[in-house]
Amino acid sequence: MECKAMKTNELERVLEEIEEKDERINSFIVIDKEGISRRNIAKKGRLMHLKIGIKSNICVEGLRTTAGSKTLENYIAPYDATVIEKIKSEAGMIIGMLNMDEFACGSSGETSYFGPTDNPSCPGRIPGGSSSGSAASVAAGFVDCSLGSDTGGSIRNPASHCGVVGFKPTYGVVSRYGLIDMAMSLDQIGTLARDVRTASLLLEVISGYDPRDGTSLNLDKKFYQFSRNLNPNLKGKRIGYAEEFDKLIQDKGIKKVIRGAIDKLSSAGAEIIEIDLPNLEMALPTYYLNVYVEFFSATRKYDGRRYGYRIEDVCGEEVLRRILLGKFISQKEHSGKYYRKALMARSVIRNELNSALNKVDVLAGPTVPKLPHRIGTKIKDPRVMYAYDIFTVPVNLSGNPAGTIPCGKTNGIPVGLQIIGRPLQDQLVLDIMFGFEQEFMK
């Protein structure tokens, strides 16, 4: 009993310290000082002693799960998402709900109803989004790891900006049950941490078949042993790099850091192979046309009758834009002109990406094309914001696994190297990330 009291007092002190320091960063929406999420967790498990933050669109029973929106500002989740059940079963210590772009609509962390999140790795600049709090809380050292969701780069984008590890698994590897979705055919829950092993361990825990999720894959149990099977050997690995990456990078500093990272992979024994992705630029409009329609459908339940407010009455500008565009595109007279063509383009992009991957083990390249802008910068054209996602959205359109690993800095700002694999080659992607980390980022 005495030991338990000491642990409780220590945790209370830690949470008070996080609350104080987070006033500047604003990575948390809810800090669970009452221990609601920790009442029935296992006493021992693989996640024992790890502090974990949860993106506020993943349901944690008894905690406010807001999706960063006034629409759900007072919504208390009545159940645990599958990933939360699994974390609790392995003694993971959830300490709160993390800030995010409203309903995951954003690439900067600025659209949250609860205010923007700052970037601990370069204060005054955006941390990226939509999993802004998930990346910032890890970068600030508030948590050991966190959960985010990735619809078009929402884990990898902020991981790159904040200088942490982020991983989006193959679509269906992690259950989506209990996720407040933005676009169900694109969303995937994934992990963020300060190192690959911790991100892999959390992924190992939350992965697996879930009969409550119709998109969940039923794979052999050996598939999910990500942290236990990590192999840092880079020798002989065939790594593809597309010339289109160089053309679309907008910042010379990022290009230099990424090219340096590719050279490091080569010096470690990997074979670098030039590949072509001629339709890469088509991925961004294709992605957003799919998102608009699916998001419009997903938001029809927020009518103010069952819970919360009517979304159109209280949401922010970006959320409303996507609802209105989704409604327009979904109309019968327009669906053939826009949505059906977007579905066709999605197939082209998927086939092109996997065709390129058939020639190599993985692809490596930039995560984002430009450095994070300063918080509060007025961006009149939303397409300028959408451009952050040019290198990440193809992976969501195809359902492939991809991760981001810090690979250097330019002007003191972190840059992340993105590794992309074939479907169900999650372990190989993590291995390449782990090998790079062990070889160059010690």
C-alpha positions in Angstrom: 0.0 0.0 0.0 2.8 2.4 0.8 4.5 1.7 -2.5 1.3 2.4 -4.4 0.9 5.7 -2.6 4.4 6.8 -3.5 3.8 6.0 -7.2 0.5 8.0 -7.1 2.2 11.0 -5.5 5.0 10.9 -8.1 2.5 10.7 -11.0 0.5 13.6 -9.5 3.8 15.7 -9.4 4.6 14.8 -13.0 1.1 15.7 -14.2 1.2 19.1 -12.5 4.6 19.8 -14.1 3.3 18.8 -17.5 0.2 21.0 -17.0 2.5 24.0 -16.1 4.9 23.6 -19.0 2.1 22.8 -21.5 0.5 26.2 -21.0 3.0 27.5 -23.6 2.8 24.5 -26.0 -0.9 23.6 -25.7 -0.4 20.0 -26.7 -3.1 18.6 -24.3 -6.8 19.3 -24.3 -7.4 17.1 -21.2 -4.8 16.0 -18.6 -6.2 13.1 -16.7 -5.2 14.1 -13.2 -8.1 12.2 -11.7 -6.8 8.9 -13.1 -10.1 8.1 -14.9 -8.3 6.3 -17.7 -6.0 4.4 -15.3 -8.5 2.9 -13.0 -8.6 -0.7 -14.4 -5.3 -1.1 -16.2 -3.2 -4.2 -15.9 -0.6 -4.2 -13.1 2.0 -5.6 -15.4 2.6 -5.5 -19.2 4.7 -4.5 -22.1 3.8 -0.8 -21.7 4.4 -0.7 -18.0 5.9 2.7 -16.8 5.3 4.3 -20.2 3.4 7.6 -20.3 1.1 7.7 -23.3 -1.0 10.5 -24.8 -4.1 9.9 -27.0 -5.2 12.1 -29.9 -8.6 13.5 -29.1 -10.4 11.7 -31.8 -9.8 8.3 -30.2 -12.4 7.3 -27.6 -11.2 6.9 -24.0 -14.0 6.0 -21.6 -14.8 8.7 -19.2 -12.6 11.4 -20.8 -13.7 14.3 -23.0 -13.1 13.2 -26.6 -13.6 16.3 -28.6 -11.9 15.8 -32.0 -10.6 19.4 -31.4 -14.0 20.8 -32.1 -16.7 22.9 -30.3 -19.1 20.4 -31.8 -18.0 17.8 -29.3 -16.4 20.1 -26.6 -18.4 18.4 -23.8 -18.6 14.8 -25.2 -17.5 12.2 -22.7 -16.6 8.9 -24.4 -18.9 6.1 -23.1 -16.5 3.3 -24.1 -12.8 2.6 -25.0 -11.6 2.3 -28.5 -10.0 -1.1 -29.3 -6.5 0.4 -29.2 -7.2 1.9 -25.8 -8.4 -1.5 -24.4 -5.1 -3.0 -25.7 -3.0 -0.3 -24.1 -4.7 -0.8 -20.7 -4.3 -4.5 -21.0 -0.5 -4.0 -21.2 -0.3 -1.5 -18.3 0.1 1.5 -20.5 -0.3 4.7 -18.5 -2.6 7.1 -20.4 -2.2 10.7 -19.1 -4.6 12.7 -21.3 -6.2 13.7 -24.6 -4.1 15.5 -27.1 -4.8 18.6 -29.2 -5.5 18.3 -32.9 -6.8 20.1 -35.9 -10.5 20.2 -35.8 -11.9 16.8 -36.9 -8.4 16.2 -38.3 -9.0 18.8 -41.0 -5.6 20.6 -41.2 -1.9 20.2 -41.7 -0.7 22.8 -39.2 -2.3 22.3 -35.7 -3.9 25.7 -36.0 -7.6 24.8 -36.7 -8.3 23.4 -33.2 -11.2 25.0 -31.3 -8.9 24.8 -28.3 -6.2 26.9 -29.8 -3.1 26.2 -31.8 -0.3 23.9 -30.6 3.3 25.2 -30.6 6.3 23.3 -31.8 8.7 22.4 -28.9 11.5 21.8 -31.4 11.2 25.2 -33.1 9.0 27.5 -30.9 6.8 29.9 -32.7 6.3 27.6 -35.7 3.5 25.1 -36.4 4.1 21.5 -35.2 2.2 20.1 -38.2 -1.1 18.3 -38.2 -3.6 17.0 -37.8 -1.9 15.1 -34.9 -0.3 18.2 -33.6 -0.5 17.4 -29.9 0.6 13.8 -30.5 3.9 15.0 -32.0 4.4 18.1 -29.7 3.8 16.1 -26.5 6.5 13.6 -27.5 9.0 16.3 -28.6 8.5 18.1 -25.3 9.1 15.0 -23.3 5.7 15.1 -21.7 4.9 11.5 -22.9 7.1 8.6 -24.0 4.8 7.8 -26.9 1.4 8.8 -28.3 -1.4 7.7 -30.6 -2.3 9.7 -33.7 -4.4 9.1 -36.7 -3.2 9.5 -40.3 -5.6 10.3 -43.1 -3.1 11.9 -45.5 0.0 12.4 -43.5 -1.4 13.5 -40.2 1.1 11.4 -38.2 4.1 11.7 -40.5 3.8 15.5 -41.2 4.0 16.6 -37.5 6.6 13.9 -36.7 8.8 15.5 -39.4 8.2 19.1 -38.1 8.8 18.2 -34.5 11.7 15.9 -35.0 10.2 12.6 -33.7 9.4 9.2 -35.1 6.0 8.6 -36.6 4.5 5.5 -38.2 1.3 4.8 -40.2 0.7 1.1 -40.6 -0.9 -0.8 -43.5 -4.6 0.0 -43.7 -6.4 -2.6 -41.6 -3.4 -3.6 -39.4 -4.8 -1.5 -36.5 -8.5 -1.4 -35.6 -10.4 1.8 -36.3 -13.1 0.9 -33.8 -13.6 3.9 -31.5 -11.9 6.4 -33.9 -13.9 9.5 -34.8 -13.2 9.2 -38.5 -12.6 11.9 -41.1 -12.5 9.6 -44.2 -13.0 5.9 -43.4 -11.2 4.5 -46.4 -8.1 6.6 -45.6 -7.9 6.9 -41.8 -5.4 4.7 -39.9 -4.4 4.9 -36.2 -0.6 4.9 -35.7 2.1 5.7 -33.3 4.6 8.5 -32.4 7.7 8.3 -30.1 11.2 9.6 -29.7 12.7 6.4 -31.0 11.8 3.6 -33.4 11.8 0.8 -30.8 9.2 2.6 -28.6 7.0 3.4 -31.6 7.2 -0.2 -32.7 6.4 -1.5 -29.2 3.2 0.6 -29.0 2.3 -0.5 -32.6 2.8 -4.1 -31.6 0.4 -3.7 -28.7 -2.4 -1.9 -30.6 -2.3 -4.0 -33.7 -4.3 -7.1 -34.4 -7.6 -8.4 -35.8 -10.8 -6.8 -34.4 -14.2 -8.3 -35.3 -15.9 -5.0 -34.5 -14.0 -3.3 -37.4 -15.0 -4.4 -40.9 -11.7 -3.0 -42.3 -9.6 -5.0 -39.8 -7.2 -7.6 -41.3 -6.9 -11.1 -39.8 -3.2 -11.9 -40.0 -0.9 -14.5 -38.4 0.2 -13.4 -34.9 3.8 -13.5 -35.9 3.1 -10.5 -38.2 2.5 -8.2 -35.2 5.8 -8.8 -33.4 7.3 -5.5 -34.6 9.6 -4.5 -31.8 10.8 -8.0 -31.2 11.8 -8.5 -34.8 13.6 -5.1 -35.4 16.6 -5.6 -37.6 19.0 -2.7 -38.2 20.9 -4.2 -41.1 20.9 -1.9 -44.1 23.4 -3.8 -46.2 21.9 -5.0 -49.5 18.6 -3.2 -49.1 17.3 -1.8 -52.4 16.0 1.7 -51.7 14.2 3.7 -54.4 14.3 7.5 -54.8 12.1 9.3 -57.3 13.3 12.3 -59.2 9.9 13.8 -58.8 10.8 14.3 -55.1 13.5 16.8 -56.0 11.1 18.7 -58.3 8.4 19.1 -55.7 10.6 20.0 -52.7 10.1 23.8 -52.2 13.0 24.4 -49.7 16.6 23.9 -50.7 17.6 23.1 -47.1 15.1 20.2 -47.0 16.5 18.9 -50.3 20.0 19.0 -48.9 19.1 17.2 -45.7 17.1 14.5 -47.6 19.9 14.0 -50.1 22.3 13.7 -47.3 20.2 11.0 -45.6 20.0 9.1 -48.9 23.8 9.2 -49.1 24.0 7.9 -45.6 21.8 4.9 -46.5 24.1 4.3 -49.4 27.3 4.5 -47.2 25.7 1.9 -44.8 25.5 -0.6 -47.7 22.0 0.1 -49.2 21.7 0.2 -53.0 20.0 3.5 -54.1 17.8 3.0 -57.2 16.2 5.8 -59.2 12.5 5.2 -59.8 9.7 7.2 -61.5 6.4 8.4 -60.0 5.1 10.5 -62.9 1.6 11.0 -61.4 2.8 12.1 -58.0 1.4 15.6 -58.5 -2.0 14.1 -59.2 -2.2 12.5 -55.7 -3.1 15.8 -53.9 -6.3 16.7 -55.8 -7.3 13.0 -55.9 -6.9 12.8 -52.2 -8.9 15.8 -51.4 -11.8 14.9 -53.7 -12.0 11.6 -51.8 -11.7 13.3 -48.4 -14.4 15.9 -49.2 -17.0 13.2 -50.0 -16.2 10.9 -47.1 -15.9 13.6 -44.6 -19.3 15.1 -45.6 -20.8 11.6 -45.1 -19.0 11.1 -41.7 -20.3 14.5 -40.3 -24.0 13.8 -41.0 -24.4 12.4 -37.5 -23.4 15.7 -35.9 -26.9 17.2 -36.3 -27.2 18.5 -32.7 -30.0 16.0 -31.8 -28.1 13.1 -30.3 -25.1 14.9 -28.8 -23.1 18.0 -29.1 -23.9 20.9 -31.4 -24.9 20.9 -35.1 -21.5 20.9 -36.8 -22.3 23.5 -39.4 -23.3 26.0 -36.7 -20.1 25.9 -34.7 -17.3 24.5 -36.8 -14.3 26.3 -38.1 -13.6 27.6 -41.6 -11.7 24.5 -42.9 -14.2 22.0 -41.6 -17.1 24.0 -43.2 -15.2 24.2 -46.5 -14.8 20.4 -46.6 -18.5 19.8 -45.7 -19.7 22.2 -48.4 -17.4 20.8 -51.0 -18.3 17.3 -50.1 -22.0 18.0 -50.3 -21.5 19.6 -53.7 -19.4 16.8 -55.1 -21.8 14.1 -53.7 -24.7 15.5 -55.7 -25.8 13.1 -58.4 -25.2 15.6 -61.2 -21.6 16.2 -60.1 -20.5 12.7 -58.8 -19.4 11.5 -62.2 -17.5 14.7 -63.0 -15.5 14.7 -59.7 -15.8 11.7 -57.3 -15.9 8.9 -59.8 -12.9 10.3 -61.6 -11.1 10.7 -58.3 -11.7 7.0 -57.6 -10.2 6.1 -61.0 -7.2 8.4 -60.3 -6.8 6.7 -56.9 -6.4 3.3 -58.7 -3.8 4.8 -61.0 -1.8 6.2 -58.1 -2.0 3.0 -56.1 -0.9 0.9 -59.1 2.0 3.3 -59.9 3.2 3.4 -56.3 3.2 -0.4 -55.9 4.7 -0.9 -59.4 7.6 1.3 -58.3 7.9 -0.7 -55.0 8.1 -4.0 -56.9 11.5 -2.8 -58.2 12.9 -2.0 -54.7 12.5 -3.0 -51.0 11.2 0.5 -49.9 11.1 4.0 -51.2 12.8 6.8 -49.2 12.3 10.5 -49.6 11.0 13.7 -48.0 8.0 13.8 -45.7 7.1 17.5 -46.4 8.1 19.8 -49.2 8.6 23.0 -47.1 9.5 24.1 -43.6 6.8 24.8 -41.0 5.4 28.3 -41.2 5.1 30.6 -38.2 2.0 30.2 -36.1 -0.6 32.8 -37.2 0.7 33.3 -40.7 -2.3 34.3 -42.9 -2.7 31.8 -45.7 -5.5 33.0 -48.0 -5.3 30.1 -50.5 -6.1 26.7 -48.8 -4.1 24.9 -51.5 -0.9 26.4 -50.0 -1.7 24.6 -46.8 -2.7 21.4 -48.6 0.7 21.4 -50.3 2.3 20.2 -47.1 0.8 16.7 -47.9 2.1 16.2 -51.4 4.5 13.4 -50.4 2.3 11.7 -47.8 -1.1 11.4 -49.4 -0.2 8.7 -52.0 0.4 6.2 -49.1 -3.1 6.7 -47.7 -4.7 6.4 -51.2 -2.9 3.1 -51.6 -3.1 1.8 -48.0 0.6 1.2 -47.8 2.7 1.5 -44.6 5.0 4.4 -44.2 7.0 6.1 -41.4 9.1 9.2 -40.7 12.4 9.3 -39.0 14.4 12.4 -38.0 17.3 12.8 -40.4 18.7 16.3 -39.7 17.9 20.0 -39.4 17.9 23.0 -41.7 18.0 26.5 -40.0 17.6 24.6 -36.7 14.3 23.1 -37.9 13.8 19.3 -37.9 13.5 17.4 -41.2 12.0 13.9 -41.4 12.9 11.1 -43.9 9.9 9.2 -45.1 10.2 5.4 -45.7 7.4 3.8 -47.7 6.8 0.0 -48.1 4.6 -2.4 -49.9 1.3 -3.4 -48.3 1.9 -5.6 -45.2 5.7 -4.8 -45.3 5.4 -2.8 -42.1 8.2 -4.7 -40.5 10.6 -3.9 -43.3 9.8 -0.2 -43.1 10.4 -0.2 -39.4 13.6 -2.1 -39.9 14.9 0.5 -42.4 13.9 3.3 -40.0 15.6 1.5 -37.1 18.8 0.9 -39.1 19.0 4.6 -40.1 18.4 5.6 -36.4 21.0 3.2 -35.1 23.6 4.1 -37.7 23.3 7.9 -37.9 21.0 9.4 -35.2 22.8 8.2 -32.0 
